[in-house]
Amino acid sequence: MRNKLIVAVEEICVEKYTGAEIIFLAGSLVRGEGTASSDLDLVVMFRSLPRAYRESFRFRQWPVEAFVHDPETLKYFFLERDKPSGVPSLATMVSEGIEVPGANEFSRSVKQLAESVLSDGPPPWNQDDIDRSRYMITSLADDLKEPRSAAESAASGAALFEVLAMHYFRSRGLWSAKNKMIPRKLSETDPDFSERFVSSFADLFQTGNAQKVIKIAEDVLAPDEGWLFEGYTSFAPREWRSA
């Protein structure tokens, strides 16, 4: 399968990205975890571009998502977009990606930049970041204790899934993940906790029982002084006003 994917990327390069220096092929298909609907994730590197862009298209049986950059735009996205968010999506794709048509000095320098960003870690959370997250988790957990309907319970649980994972990672100084990548990231970090986390939310969504999720949230917040509601204050920036 890997050889088939590499051939497909080489053909995409000829058809759409003439002049590209290297393409990094990443994603679930490369990891051997793909499904029938999985796409090809590509980071396409040129020496110079007027601007970075992202595009989606189909090539044969595959949906393709391409992130097109030169070294300067890639570095900007690494440091100014992904790093502050705590989710290093682009750097991970480059670091894990297969170089097509093959590794060279240019691709190695790009990989080195990605790996440097990943090894540096995300910006540390300050107390305001931690308290804001505690407050959000407390609010969502309270909504799960007495939901008005199964629909509200599912909605609160879905929101809590990502917020709680973000707190778990960022409060510990770790890179975080989003959406479907959360279980994989949790499993890499702590397999036992990952199993508890995933099974508790499965129980919530399948049976409506929120007790395990609430206990997980309580455990995640325990190192940061637990639930937060009463006494929490969040100030808006002074410039947020219109005459």
C-alpha positions as CSV (number, residue, x, y, z in Angstrom):
1,M,0.0,0.0,0.0
2,R,2.8,2.4,0.9
3,N,4.4,2.0,-2.6
4,K,1.0,2.6,-4.2
5,L,0.5,5.8,-2.2
6,I,4.0,7.1,-3.1
7,V,3.3,6.5,-6.8
8,A,0.0,8.4,-6.5
9,V,1.7,11.3,-4.8
10,E,4.4,11.4,-7.5
11,E,1.6,11.6,-10.1
12,I,-0.2,14.3,-8.1
13,C,3.1,16.3,-8.1
14,V,3.4,16.1,-11.9
15,E,-0.2,17.1,-12.4
16,K,-0.7,19.8,-9.8
17,Y,2.6,20.9,-8.2
18,T,5.2,21.2,-10.9
19,G,8.3,22.8,-9.4
20,A,7.7,21.5,-5.9
21,E,10.9,20.6,-4.1
22,I,9.4,17.9,-1.9
23,I,6.0,16.5,-0.7
24,F,5.6,15.0,2.7
25,L,3.0,12.2,2.7
26,A,1.3,11.8,6.1
27,G,-1.9,10.7,7.8
28,S,-3.7,7.6,8.8
29,L,-3.1,5.7,5.5
30,V,0.6,6.0,5.9
31,R,0.4,4.8,9.5
32,G,-1.6,1.8,8.3
33,E,-4.7,3.0,10.2
34,G,-6.7,4.2,7.2
35,T,-10.3,3.4,6.3
36,A,-12.2,3.5,3.0
37,S,-12.9,7.2,3.6
38,S,-9.4,8.2,4.7
39,D,-7.7,11.0,2.8
40,L,-4.1,11.6,1.7
41,D,-2.5,14.4,3.8
42,L,0.2,16.2,1.9
43,V,2.5,19.0,2.9
44,V,3.8,20.4,-0.5
45,M,7.0,22.4,-0.3
46,F,8.2,24.9,-2.8
47,R,11.3,27.1,-2.5
48,S,9.2,30.2,-2.7
49,L,5.5,31.1,-3.0
50,P,3.5,34.3,-3.0
51,R,1.4,32.8,-0.2
52,A,0.6,29.6,1.5
53,Y,-2.6,27.8,0.8
54,R,-4.7,24.7,1.5
55,E,-6.8,22.8,-1.0
56,S,-8.9,19.7,-1.2
57,F,-9.5,17.5,-4.2
58,R,-10.0,13.9,-5.3
59,F,-7.3,11.9,-7.1
60,R,-8.6,8.5,-8.2
61,Q,-10.2,6.8,-5.2
62,W,-8.6,9.1,-2.6
63,P,-9.7,12.4,-1.2
64,V,-6.6,14.6,-0.8
65,E,-5.9,17.5,1.6
66,A,-2.8,19.5,0.6
67,F,-1.1,22.2,2.6
68,V,1.1,24.1,0.2
69,H,4.1,26.1,1.7
70,D,7.5,27.5,1.3
71,P,10.0,27.5,4.2
72,E,9.0,30.9,5.4
73,T,5.3,30.3,5.4
74,L,5.8,26.9,7.0
75,K,7.8,28.4,9.8
76,Y,5.1,31.1,10.4
77,F,2.4,28.4,10.7
78,F,4.6,26.3,13.0
79,L,5.4,29.2,15.4
80,E,2.5,31.7,15.0
81,R,-0.5,29.5,14.4
82,D,0.0,26.0,15.6
83,K,2.3,26.6,18.6
84,P,0.0,29.0,20.4
85,S,-2.9,26.6,19.9
86,G,-1.0,23.8,21.5
87,V,-1.9,21.5,18.6
88,P,1.1,20.9,16.3
89,S,-0.8,19.4,13.4
90,L,1.4,20.7,10.6
91,A,4.7,20.0,12.4
92,T,3.6,16.5,13.1
93,M,2.7,15.9,9.5
94,V,6.1,17.0,8.4
95,S,8.0,15.1,11.1
96,E,6.1,11.8,10.4
97,G,5.7,12.3,6.7
98,I,7.3,10.2,4.0
99,E,9.4,12.4,1.6
100,V,8.3,12.0,-2.0
101,P,10.0,11.5,-4.3
102,G,12.8,11.0,-1.8
103,A,14.8,12.6,1.0
104,N,17.2,15.4,0.1
105,E,19.0,18.3,1.8
106,F,16.0,20.5,1.5
107,S,13.6,18.0,3.0
108,R,15.9,17.2,5.8
109,S,16.1,20.9,6.8
110,V,12.3,21.2,6.8
111,K,12.0,18.0,8.9
112,Q,14.7,19.4,11.3
113,L,12.6,22.6,11.8
114,A,9.5,20.5,12.5
115,E,11.2,18.3,15.0
116,S,12.8,21.3,16.7
117,V,9.3,22.8,17.2
118,L,7.9,19.6,18.5
119,S,10.8,19.0,20.9
120,D,10.4,22.6,22.3
121,G,6.9,21.8,23.3
122,P,3.9,24.2,23.5
123,P,3.8,27.5,25.4
124,P,3.2,26.9,29.1
125,W,-0.2,27.6,30.5
126,N,-0.3,30.4,33.1
127,Q,-2.8,30.5,35.9
128,D,-5.4,32.4,33.9
129,D,-5.3,29.7,31.2
130,I,-5.7,26.9,33.9
131,D,-8.5,28.7,35.7
132,R,-10.4,29.4,32.4
133,S,-10.2,25.7,31.5
134,R,-11.2,24.6,35.0
135,Y,-14.3,26.9,34.8
136,M,-15.3,25.5,31.4
137,I,-14.9,21.9,32.5
138,T,-16.9,22.6,35.7
139,S,-19.7,24.2,33.7
140,L,-19.9,21.3,31.2
141,A,-19.7,18.7,34.0
142,D,-22.6,20.5,35.8
143,D,-24.7,20.3,32.6
144,L,-24.1,16.6,32.6
145,K,-25.3,16.1,36.1
146,E,-28.9,17.1,35.4
147,P,-29.4,17.2,31.6
148,R,-32.8,18.2,30.3
149,S,-32.7,15.7,27.5
150,A,-30.5,13.0,25.9
151,A,-29.6,15.5,23.2
152,E,-28.3,18.0,25.7
153,S,-26.3,15.3,27.4
154,A,-24.7,14.3,24.2
155,A,-23.9,17.9,23.2
156,S,-22.4,18.6,26.6
157,G,-20.4,15.4,26.5
158,A,-19.1,16.1,23.0
159,A,-17.9,19.6,24.1
160,L,-16.3,18.2,27.3
161,F,-14.4,15.5,25.4
162,E,-12.1,18.0,23.7
163,V,-11.9,20.6,26.5
164,L,-11.0,17.9,29.0
165,A,-8.3,16.4,26.8
166,M,-6.9,19.9,26.2
167,H,-6.6,20.5,29.9
168,Y,-5.0,17.1,30.5
169,F,-2.3,17.8,28.0
170,R,-1.7,21.5,28.3
171,S,-1.7,21.7,32.1
172,R,1.0,19.1,32.0
173,G,3.1,21.0,29.5
174,L,2.4,18.6,26.7
175,W,1.2,19.1,23.1
176,S,-2.5,18.5,22.7
177,A,-4.7,17.1,19.9
178,K,-8.1,17.7,18.4
179,N,-11.1,15.7,17.4
180,K,-10.3,12.1,16.3
181,M,-6.6,12.5,17.1
182,I,-7.3,12.8,20.9
183,P,-7.6,9.0,21.6
184,R,-4.3,8.4,19.7
185,K,-2.5,11.1,21.6
186,L,-3.8,9.9,24.9
187,S,-2.8,6.4,24.2
188,E,0.7,7.5,23.3
189,T,0.9,9.5,26.5
190,D,-0.7,7.2,29.1
191,P,-2.4,4.0,27.8
192,D,-4.2,3.2,31.1
193,F,-5.6,6.7,31.4
194,S,-6.6,6.7,27.7
195,E,-8.6,3.5,28.3
196,R,-10.4,5.1,31.2
197,F,-11.0,8.3,29.3
198,V,-12.4,6.7,26.1
199,S,-14.5,4.1,27.9
200,S,-16.1,6.7,30.2
201,F,-17.2,8.8,27.2
202,A,-18.4,5.7,25.4
203,D,-20.6,4.9,28.4
204,L,-22.0,8.4,28.4
205,F,-22.9,8.3,24.7
206,Q,-24.2,4.8,24.7
207,T,-26.2,4.7,28.0
208,G,-26.4,8.4,29.1
209,N,-24.6,7.6,32.3
210,A,-22.3,10.5,33.0
211,Q,-20.8,9.4,36.3
212,K,-17.6,8.0,34.9
213,V,-17.0,11.1,32.8
214,I,-17.6,13.4,35.8
215,K,-15.1,11.3,37.8
216,I,-12.5,11.5,35.0
217,A,-13.0,15.3,34.9
218,E,-12.5,15.5,38.7
219,D,-9.3,13.5,38.5
220,V,-7.9,15.6,35.6
221,L,-8.6,18.8,37.6
222,A,-7.3,17.5,40.9
223,P,-3.7,18.7,40.4
224,D,-5.0,22.2,39.7
225,E,-7.2,22.6,42.7
226,G,-10.3,20.9,41.2
227,W,-13.7,22.4,40.2
228,L,-14.0,26.1,39.7
229,F,-17.2,28.2,39.7
230,E,-17.7,30.4,42.7
231,G,-15.4,33.4,42.7
232,Y,-14.2,33.0,39.1
233,T,-13.7,36.3,37.3
234,S,-12.5,36.9,33.7
235,F,-11.8,40.4,32.5
236,A,-12.2,41.4,28.9
237,P,-9.4,43.5,27.3
238,R,-9.8,47.3,27.8
239,E,-9.9,47.9,24.1
240,W,-13.0,45.8,23.6
241,R,-15.5,48.6,23.3
242,S,-17.3,50.6,20.6
243,A,-18.6,54.1,20.9
